[in-house]
C-alpha cells in the first residue's frame, strides 16, 4: 500500500508538474517572426523594379532578366556588411539608416565594374527578435534599394538566443547587377595621362569604425552626445551619416562619357584600393590637399594622434569614389557631376611606372 501510494505520487508529480516546451520557450518566437514578414512584404513593395516575380515570403527570390538591349550579359555580385558601425547604432538606439549603409556597401562595389544593380537580399540576426527595430532596419534597406534602382526581393531574419547581447544584431547584404560584356569597366583602358576625379564622401561612410570607436570612446571617453564646434551636430549623428550611394551619378556618366576605371574607397583607403584597377605599368599620382576634407577626419587624427599614412590606409578622408577618365573628357565629366550636384575634385593623374616604383604616389 505504501509502495503503491509512493509510485502514484511520483507519476502524478511527473504528469502534473512537467511542462510541454515550445520553440518560444527557448527564445524563438515564430509567430512574431511571421508577423514581421508580413510588414516587410509591404516595405519591399516600395522598391519596385521590372523583372521582380512574386513577393517576399517564398523559399527564394525570383527575378526575370530583360536582355533586350544586352548582347552578352554578365552578372556582377557583391556581399558585404557594415562592420562595427553597428555599435554606433546601438549606442544611439537609431536603426533607420544602417540599412542604407548596407545597400551602399554592396551596390557601390558592383557599379565600379559598370554593372547596373538589379536586386538585393539582406540577412538580419538578433538574439531576441525586436520587431520595431527590425522594421526600422529593413525600411533603411528599402530606402537604399530605391535610391540605387534595385529591388529588395528577399532576405532572412534569424532569431538566435544566447548569441547576441540584448539590443544588438548583425546585418549583411547581397546584391546582383548586370552589365554587357563589352562595357565592363576593368581598368584595362587606363593609360598615361588619364585624370583622377574624386567624388566627395559625406564623412566616414562604413569603414574604419573599430579605430573610430577606440579613439573617441575608449581613449577620449567621449559619448555619442558629445558636440564638436566644427561638426555642428553630435558625434553620434556625425558617425551615423549613411554611406553615399553613387549608383545614379555613375549610371548617368556611363550613358555618354568615357569612364575607364572606378574605385570604391573603402577599407584600405585610396592607397590600397586604386591599385586594384590600374594596370601594373601605371601609377596613380595623388595630389595632397586637392580636395576638401570633412572636419570629422581632422578631429579623428588630432584626438587619436594618427599618422598621415595610417589615415590614408584606413579612411576615405573625404573621397568616396575615384573615377579614372581620359584627359580630353575630364572637363565634360566634371561638368556633368556639377550639374547633378555631386561635389567632385581633380585629385591626380595616371603616369607610367618604373618597375621599382609604388603604384600610388602622393605629391
Secondary structure, 3 states (H helix, E strand, C coil): CHHHHHHHHHHHHHHHHCCCCCCHHHCCCHHHHHHHHHHHHHHHCCCCCCCEECCCCCCCCEECCCCCCCCCEEEEEEEEECCCHHHHHHHHCCCCCHHHHHHHHHHHHHHCCCCEEEEEEEEEEECCCCHHHHHHHHHHHHHHHHHHCCEEEEEEEEECCCCCCCCCEEEEEEEEEEEEHHHCCCCCCCCCCCEEEEEECCCCCCCCHHHHHHHHHHHCCCCCCCECCCCCCEHHHHHCCCCCCCHHHHHHHHHHCCCCEEEECCCCHHHHHHCCCCCCCEEEEECCCCCCCCHHHHHHHHHHCCCHHHHHHHCCCCEEEEEEECHHHHHHHHHHHHHCCCCEEEEEEEEECCCCCCCEEEC
